[in-house]
C-alpha cells in the first residue's frame, strides 16, 4: 500500500471509529494551543481532524506542532485551521 493510501486509510478509519464511538464529539470543535517556531498560537479543529493530524504526524515520525509548522510555512490562506483541514483532506 502506498504512503498516500495508508494515510487515507488512517484518516478514514479514525473518522469512522470516532463517529461510531462518540458521534457528538466527532463534530465538536476542539481548540488546542501549539508553539510553532517559538510562536504560540491556537487552532480550532473538529476531533476527527485532530485525530487524523496526530496519526499523520506519528506516521511521519514527527510531532503535531512540527507537522503544523510545516503546513504553516507553505500556507497561502490566512486561516491556519482551514489550511490544516485542507492538508488532512489532501493527505487522505
PyMOL CGO cylinders between C-alpha atoms (Angstrom):
from pymol import cmd
from pymol.cgo import CYLINDER

trace = [
    CYLINDER, 0.00, 0.00, 0.00, 1.42, 3.41, -0.98, 0.3, 1, 1, 1, 1, 1, 1,
    CYLINDER, 1.42, 3.41, -0.98, 2.04, 6.15, 1.56, 0.3, 1, 1, 1, 1, 1, 1,
    CYLINDER, 2.04, 6.15, 1.56, -0.91, 8.25, 0.41, 0.3, 1, 1, 1, 1, 1, 1,
    CYLINDER, -0.91, 8.25, 0.41, -3.22, 5.23, 0.52, 0.3, 1, 1, 1, 1, 1, 1,
    CYLINDER, -3.22, 5.23, 0.52, -2.00, 4.40, 4.03, 0.3, 1, 1, 1, 1, 1, 1,
    CYLINDER, -2.00, 4.40, 4.03, -2.73, 7.96, 5.17, 0.3, 1, 1, 1, 1, 1, 1,
    CYLINDER, -2.73, 7.96, 5.17, -6.17, 7.88, 3.59, 0.3, 1, 1, 1, 1, 1, 1,
    CYLINDER, -6.17, 7.88, 3.59, -6.88, 4.59, 5.30, 0.3, 1, 1, 1, 1, 1, 1,
    CYLINDER, -6.88, 4.59, 5.30, -5.77, 6.01, 8.67, 0.3, 1, 1, 1, 1, 1, 1,
    CYLINDER, -5.77, 6.01, 8.67, -7.92, 9.13, 8.28, 0.3, 1, 1, 1, 1, 1, 1,
    CYLINDER, -7.92, 9.13, 8.28, -10.98, 7.18, 7.17, 0.3, 1, 1, 1, 1, 1, 1,
    CYLINDER, -10.98, 7.18, 7.17, -10.56, 4.58, 9.91, 0.3, 1, 1, 1, 1, 1, 1,
    CYLINDER, -10.56, 4.58, 9.91, -10.15, 7.28, 12.54, 0.3, 1, 1, 1, 1, 1, 1,
    CYLINDER, -10.15, 7.28, 12.54, -13.22, 9.18, 11.37, 0.3, 1, 1, 1, 1, 1, 1,
    CYLINDER, -13.22, 9.18, 11.37, -15.33, 6.01, 11.27, 0.3, 1, 1, 1, 1, 1, 1,
    CYLINDER, -15.33, 6.01, 11.27, -14.21, 4.95, 14.75, 0.3, 1, 1, 1, 1, 1, 1,
    CYLINDER, -14.21, 4.95, 14.75, -14.91, 8.37, 16.19, 0.3, 1, 1, 1, 1, 1, 1,
    CYLINDER, -14.91, 8.37, 16.19, -18.33, 8.63, 14.59, 0.3, 1, 1, 1, 1, 1, 1,
    CYLINDER, -18.33, 8.63, 14.59, -19.25, 5.17, 15.90, 0.3, 1, 1, 1, 1, 1, 1,
    CYLINDER, -19.25, 5.17, 15.90, -17.95, 5.70, 19.43, 0.3, 1, 1, 1, 1, 1, 1,
    CYLINDER, -17.95, 5.70, 19.43, -18.59, 9.39, 20.00, 0.3, 1, 1, 1, 1, 1, 1,
    CYLINDER, -18.59, 9.39, 20.00, -20.91, 10.85, 17.36, 0.3, 1, 1, 1, 1, 1, 1,
    CYLINDER, -20.91, 10.85, 17.36, -21.33, 14.12, 19.25, 0.3, 1, 1, 1, 1, 1, 1,
    CYLINDER, -21.33, 14.12, 19.25, -17.60, 14.54, 19.93, 0.3, 1, 1, 1, 1, 1, 1,
    CYLINDER, -17.60, 14.54, 19.93, -16.64, 13.85, 16.32, 0.3, 1, 1, 1, 1, 1, 1,
    CYLINDER, -16.64, 13.85, 16.32, -18.37, 17.02, 15.16, 0.3, 1, 1, 1, 1, 1, 1,
    CYLINDER, -18.37, 17.02, 15.16, -17.36, 19.13, 18.17, 0.3, 1, 1, 1, 1, 1, 1,
    CYLINDER, -17.36, 19.13, 18.17, -14.68, 21.76, 17.61, 0.3, 1, 1, 1, 1, 1, 1,
    CYLINDER, -14.68, 21.76, 17.61, -11.70, 21.50, 19.94, 0.3, 1, 1, 1, 1, 1, 1,
    CYLINDER, -11.70, 21.50, 19.94, -9.28, 24.36, 20.47, 0.3, 1, 1, 1, 1, 1, 1,
    CYLINDER, -9.28, 24.36, 20.47, -5.63, 23.48, 21.15, 0.3, 1, 1, 1, 1, 1, 1,
    CYLINDER, -5.63, 23.48, 21.15, -2.63, 25.70, 21.78, 0.3, 1, 1, 1, 1, 1, 1,
    CYLINDER, -2.63, 25.70, 21.78, 0.61, 24.99, 19.97, 0.3, 1, 1, 1, 1, 1, 1,
    CYLINDER, 0.61, 24.99, 19.97, 4.03, 26.56, 19.77, 0.3, 1, 1, 1, 1, 1, 1,
    CYLINDER, 4.03, 26.56, 19.77, 5.13, 26.89, 16.15, 0.3, 1, 1, 1, 1, 1, 1,
    CYLINDER, 5.13, 26.89, 16.15, 8.68, 28.06, 15.66, 0.3, 1, 1, 1, 1, 1, 1,
    CYLINDER, 8.68, 28.06, 15.66, 8.62, 29.64, 19.12, 0.3, 1, 1, 1, 1, 1, 1,
    CYLINDER, 8.62, 29.64, 19.12, 5.34, 31.44, 18.46, 0.3, 1, 1, 1, 1, 1, 1,
    CYLINDER, 5.34, 31.44, 18.46, 2.26, 30.44, 20.47, 0.3, 1, 1, 1, 1, 1, 1,
    CYLINDER, 2.26, 30.44, 20.47, -0.94, 30.03, 18.52, 0.3, 1, 1, 1, 1, 1, 1,
    CYLINDER, -0.94, 30.03, 18.52, -4.19, 28.15, 18.85, 0.3, 1, 1, 1, 1, 1, 1,
    CYLINDER, -4.19, 28.15, 18.85, -6.07, 26.09, 16.33, 0.3, 1, 1, 1, 1, 1, 1,
    CYLINDER, -6.07, 26.09, 16.33, -9.71, 25.01, 16.40, 0.3, 1, 1, 1, 1, 1, 1,
    CYLINDER, -9.71, 25.01, 16.40, -10.44, 21.72, 14.65, 0.3, 1, 1, 1, 1, 1, 1,
    CYLINDER, -10.44, 21.72, 14.65, -13.06, 19.02, 14.86, 0.3, 1, 1, 1, 1, 1, 1,
    CYLINDER, -13.06, 19.02, 14.86, -12.00, 15.96, 16.87, 0.3, 1, 1, 1, 1, 1, 1,
    CYLINDER, -12.00, 15.96, 16.87, -11.72, 13.83, 13.73, 0.3, 1, 1, 1, 1, 1, 1,
    CYLINDER, -11.72, 13.83, 13.73, -9.22, 16.28, 12.22, 0.3, 1, 1, 1, 1, 1, 1,
    CYLINDER, -9.22, 16.28, 12.22, -7.13, 16.34, 15.42, 0.3, 1, 1, 1, 1, 1, 1,
    CYLINDER, -7.13, 16.34, 15.42, -7.06, 12.57, 15.45, 0.3, 1, 1, 1, 1, 1, 1,
    CYLINDER, -7.06, 12.57, 15.45, -6.12, 12.36, 11.78, 0.3, 1, 1, 1, 1, 1, 1,
    CYLINDER, -6.12, 12.36, 11.78, -3.43, 15.02, 12.24, 0.3, 1, 1, 1, 1, 1, 1,
    CYLINDER, -3.43, 15.02, 12.24, -1.93, 13.04, 15.14, 0.3, 1, 1, 1, 1, 1, 1,
    CYLINDER, -1.93, 13.04, 15.14, -1.89, 9.85, 13.07, 0.3, 1, 1, 1, 1, 1, 1,
    CYLINDER, -1.89, 9.85, 13.07, -0.25, 11.57, 10.09, 0.3, 1, 1, 1, 1, 1, 1,
    CYLINDER, -0.25, 11.57, 10.09, 2.40, 13.09, 12.36, 0.3, 1, 1, 1, 1, 1, 1,
    CYLINDER, 2.40, 13.09, 12.36, 3.05, 9.73, 14.03, 0.3, 1, 1, 1, 1, 1, 1,
    CYLINDER, 3.05, 9.73, 14.03, 3.29, 8.03, 10.65, 0.3, 1, 1, 1, 1, 1, 1,
    CYLINDER, 3.29, 8.03, 10.65, 5.88, 10.60, 9.57, 0.3, 1, 1, 1, 1, 1, 1,
    CYLINDER, 5.88, 10.60, 9.57, 7.74, 10.29, 12.87, 0.3, 1, 1, 1, 1, 1, 1,
    CYLINDER, 7.74, 10.29, 12.87, 7.26, 13.94, 13.88, 0.3, 1, 1, 1, 1, 1, 1,
    CYLINDER, 7.26, 13.94, 13.88, 5.23, 15.82, 16.47, 0.3, 1, 1, 1, 1, 1, 1,
    CYLINDER, 5.23, 15.82, 16.47, 1.92, 17.52, 15.72, 0.3, 1, 1, 1, 1, 1, 1,
    CYLINDER, 1.92, 17.52, 15.72, 3.44, 21.01, 16.25, 0.3, 1, 1, 1, 1, 1, 1,
    CYLINDER, 3.44, 21.01, 16.25, 6.23, 20.14, 13.79, 0.3, 1, 1, 1, 1, 1, 1,
    CYLINDER, 6.23, 20.14, 13.79, 3.68, 18.99, 11.22, 0.3, 1, 1, 1, 1, 1, 1,
    CYLINDER, 3.68, 18.99, 11.22, 1.56, 22.10, 11.75, 0.3, 1, 1, 1, 1, 1, 1,
    CYLINDER, 1.56, 22.10, 11.75, 4.69, 24.28, 11.39, 0.3, 1, 1, 1, 1, 1, 1,
    CYLINDER, 4.69, 24.28, 11.39, 5.39, 22.57, 8.06, 0.3, 1, 1, 1, 1, 1, 1,
    CYLINDER, 5.39, 22.57, 8.06, 1.82, 23.20, 6.90, 0.3, 1, 1, 1, 1, 1, 1,
    CYLINDER, 1.82, 23.20, 6.90, 2.02, 26.78, 8.18, 0.3, 1, 1, 1, 1, 1, 1,
    CYLINDER, 2.02, 26.78, 8.18, 5.22, 27.52, 6.26, 0.3, 1, 1, 1, 1, 1, 1,
    CYLINDER, 5.22, 27.52, 6.26, 3.54, 26.64, 2.95, 0.3, 1, 1, 1, 1, 1, 1,
    CYLINDER, 3.54, 26.64, 2.95, 0.15, 28.23, 3.52, 0.3, 1, 1, 1, 1, 1, 1,
    CYLINDER, 0.15, 28.23, 3.52, -1.36, 30.88, 1.28, 0.3, 1, 1, 1, 1, 1, 1,
    CYLINDER, -1.36, 30.88, 1.28, -4.60, 31.31, 3.21, 0.3, 1, 1, 1, 1, 1, 1,
    CYLINDER, -4.60, 31.31, 3.21, -4.85, 33.49, 6.32, 0.3, 1, 1, 1, 1, 1, 1,
    CYLINDER, -4.85, 33.49, 6.32, -6.77, 30.93, 8.40, 0.3, 1, 1, 1, 1, 1, 1,
    CYLINDER, -6.77, 30.93, 8.40, -4.42, 28.25, 9.78, 0.3, 1, 1, 1, 1, 1, 1,
    CYLINDER, -4.42, 28.25, 9.78, -7.26, 25.99, 10.92, 0.3, 1, 1, 1, 1, 1, 1,
    CYLINDER, -7.26, 25.99, 10.92, -8.67, 25.91, 7.39, 0.3, 1, 1, 1, 1, 1, 1,
    CYLINDER, -8.67, 25.91, 7.39, -5.26, 25.18, 5.93, 0.3, 1, 1, 1, 1, 1, 1,
    CYLINDER, -5.26, 25.18, 5.93, -4.72, 22.31, 8.36, 0.3, 1, 1, 1, 1, 1, 1,
    CYLINDER, -4.72, 22.31, 8.36, -8.12, 20.83, 7.45, 0.3, 1, 1, 1, 1, 1, 1,
    CYLINDER, -8.12, 20.83, 7.45, -7.24, 21.04, 3.76, 0.3, 1, 1, 1, 1, 1, 1,
    CYLINDER, -7.24, 21.04, 3.76, -3.89, 19.40, 4.46, 0.3, 1, 1, 1, 1, 1, 1,
    CYLINDER, -3.89, 19.40, 4.46, -5.55, 16.48, 6.26, 0.3, 1, 1, 1, 1, 1, 1,
    CYLINDER, -5.55, 16.48, 6.26, -8.08, 16.02, 3.45, 0.3, 1, 1, 1, 1, 1, 1,
    CYLINDER, -8.08, 16.02, 3.45, -5.34, 16.25, 0.81, 0.3, 1, 1, 1, 1, 1, 1,
    CYLINDER, -5.34, 16.25, 0.81, -3.18, 13.76, 2.73, 0.3, 1, 1, 1, 1, 1, 1,
    CYLINDER, -3.18, 13.76, 2.73, -6.07, 11.34, 2.53, 0.3, 1, 1, 1, 1, 1, 1,
]
cmd.load_cgo(trace, "trace")
